[in-house]
Amino acid sequence: MDVFLAGAIAGGGSFGLDEDFWGYKAGRVSFERVGKQVALELRNRKFREIGRDPLFGRLLEDQLSTSILTMLPIVHATEDCLLVDTAPLAALDAGGHALQAKIGGGQTVALDPARSFVDLTNSEAHVDHTEVQTVLTFANPAPNADLNRAIPDAKSISIRVRHAFVRPPDGMRPRVGHPLIASGNFGAISVNYGTIGIAYFDTAAAVSEPRRVHLVNRFRLEKSDPSAGVSDPINPIMVYLDPRIPEPFMSAITEAALEWSRAFEVAGYSNAIRVAVADESVDPLDIRTNYVFWSEDLTRSVSQGETYLDQETGEILSFKVRIDTQRPRYHANMWAMMRSAIDPDNPGEITPSQEDYAAYRIRMLSLHEIGHGLGLGHNMSASVVGQSSIMDYVMTPRFDITDAGKLSFTDWHTRGIGPYDLAMIRYLYTPFAEAEETARLSEIIEDMKAQGLILTTEADARWNEFDDFADPVEQLDAHIAQRDILLASFGEMSVNEGDYYGRLRDNVQFAYFYHRSALDRGIKNIGGFHEDFTVRGEDGVPFTYVDAETQRAVLDRLIAALQPEALAMSPELVALIGPQPERSPPSTDEIMGKSGKSIDTLSAARSLVASVVGPLFAPDRAQRLMIQHALDEKQLSLPGTIDVLVASLIAVPPPEDNTLALLQAIAADEATTALIALSVNKNASPEVRKLVASKLTEYEISGETASSALPRPKAPAN
């Protein structure tokens, strides 16, 4: 008999590994007796025989490799029952923490079996459900500073891993995905912040049909009244909230869950989701429980929505959502920074308080993460179609610039669930008879196309995190102008009354790097392209490069953003950046560099320049610049792009002002390094390296092959 195995983890965040916080999703396992032991074997379901004799499926599996997770000693045996010792589970690092700590956290850790054990107080067995909790201890001989601050003894990191063996659900019909539906593997970006989906190869597929099959992820819902257009489900999706969540964020998260509940009406369900604050009877680590955690960390971290899936059908057994407790503080600081630039005579129709703004952002964040829990993946291209999805990332509000040269709050960036999300709910959850399901799902897809809703690939120039506006040039113009005002206005109003100026250490990077998402989006349009899932017979072109006018307009604005005047911070601003009153270590939001604990304006400028010129001259982008110009001589070319860079940043006379001259030298240095690095990059094609080398010779440019810039502070990924 198959058993569904999954694991929930508490304490995984101590490694700084947000991606692995919730544990592992093993799938279906079987038990096979091998002498005096039982092998716990993970079945290989990456290849499947669909729609033919079940015997064929068994024959197929006999040909495939499987994974033996561990061996369990038999301690007692009868004719129809085996009792096994679960102690080997305490030596099973199923989440791969040791490897991930090395890769993601820079730590060399090793599981110590002598200090790892089965925790019987939190292990239990039922007819259809058995849980074995283990405590895994990892030895860490050289912990970093963050771990020393977070763990009593960072040389010994102990986490709790709950292994759950569950009788697999049956009777649910899988629903096949579509390239426009961000569920399963569609819409799961390479970093896998969102829903991790299910895909397999159908070995019985006809030669004219694709072998790879994607299943959408969805909860099992059944109408209590199948004849009604809209009906309550027999078993609604029950969501429990961490009782530690304070107000106003408890109300914000509750409203987010209930907004999704109302959205299910488009699929024929009323009251599809119910929300309650968890009491002592609710086990947060139970993989059958949908739970929203209020998750602690040293600094701002990643919020997540993860699902436990039945690999056979795509059925969601439960989700775990993590809301980072530092996130409200991050957004409150961001609003304090923006507040200083608001025109007091024309503030706009919306003038939220710091707490209101933080609560709004937590509601949007919760909508996004709970959306993952319901089976929706990312759609980072939704912003170009009128903010059509909450599964894009939310950026700053929208501002107008007043006659006084200040900002006026015109609108929230995102107001909630959009038309793309409603179409997703229809596709995932509308109940259809088996005979008509394919046709009815096709109708939903056609309706989405009629609305202009899109889901692009991650490589498409329209797929961007934290972007806004339909046009990248419009966003660059808006955000660069707003940044100038924010920097000029940064000052006393950026600190709460009665608080220390040292708080500005976190806030100043919001202003200085305010335009980072616009710059990133702009870069992606240089040598960028649009690719659409176009079916034969449909209107439209499957692939096209971004038009030449847009590319040149974007390049002009990128270069303007790297001029010394745009890189400078005023002496008045620097004079405000005092020490943190708690003498805390630098946060992930501080601008640090080579100047010790004082703000490093030069390193900030270098980071900003490097974050543009480095990606701008990435090997693949350089290759596409060559290709697009070869196909259309009106398009921007690689030599032309280099000429603009040299003329604007490298071969220019220094300004008379010493500070501006120093900033220009930094920009020239990073631009030079980007070109030289491309000329010797092994990932670049021979034609790219040869062309760039010839340009370096033409302009008599020499320098370093690697940038010394520190990474630019990151926006908070959802």
Salt bridges, closest charged atoms under 4 A:
ASP2 OD2 - ARG28 NH1 3.97
ASP2 OD2 - ARG43 NH1 2.19
ASP18 OD1 - ARG322 NH1 2.74
ASP20 OD2 - HIS97 NE2 3.09
GLU49 OE1 - ARG52 NE 2.94
GLU61 OE2 - ARG43 NH2 2.19
GLU61 OE2 - ARG45 NH1 3.46
ASP93 OD1 - HIS97 ND1 3.30
ASP112 OD2 - ARG115 NE 2.67
GLU124 OE2 - HIS126 NE2 3.43
ASP128 OD1 - ARG167 NE 2.46
GLU131 OE2 - HIS129 NE2 3.08
GLU131 OE1 - ARG162 NH1 2.49
ASP146 OD1 - ARG149 NH2 2.32
ASP242 OD2 - ARG244 NH1 3.87
GLU255 OE2 - ARG262 NH2 2.42
GLU259 OE1 - ARG363 NH1 2.89
ASP283 OD2 - ARG162 NH1 2.76
ASP286 OD2 - ARG288 NH2 2.74
GLU296 OE2 - ARG244 NH2 2.77
ASP297 OD2 - ARG322 NH2 3.41
GLU306 OE1 - LYS25 NZ 3.54
ASP310 OD2 - ARG28 NH2 2.89
GLU312 OE2 - ARG45 NE 2.69
GLU315 OE1 - ARG220 NH2 2.78
ASP411 OD1 - ARG415 NH2 2.65
GLU436 OE2 - ARG440 NH1 3.52
GLU437 OE1 - ARG173 NH2 2.76
GLU437 OE1 - ARG175 NH2 3.10
GLU443 OE1 - ARG440 NE 3.41
GLU446 OE2 - LYS449 NZ 3.86
ASP447 OD2 - ARG426 NH1 2.92
ASP460 OD2 - ARG462 NH2 2.86
ASP467 OD2 - ARG521 NE 3.90
ASP468 OD1 - ARG398 NH2 2.61
ASP468 OD1 - HIS413 NE2 3.72
ASP477 OD1 - ARG557 NE 2.58
ASP484 OD1 - ARG483 NH1 3.95
ASP499 OD1 - ARG503 NE 3.07
ASP520 OD2 - ARG712 NH2 2.78
ASP532 OD1 - ARG462 NH2 2.81
GLU538 OE2 - LYS449 NZ 2.39
GLU582 OE1 - ARG503 NH1 2.96
ASP589 OD1 - ARG300 NH2 2.47
GLU590 OE1 - ARG505 NE 3.00
ASP620 OD2 - ARG624 NH1 3.53
ASP643 OD1 - LYS695 NZ 2.78
ASP669 OD2 - ARG606 NH1 2.75
GLU670 OE2 - ARG606 NH1 2.72
GLU698 OE1 - LYS695 NZ 3.40
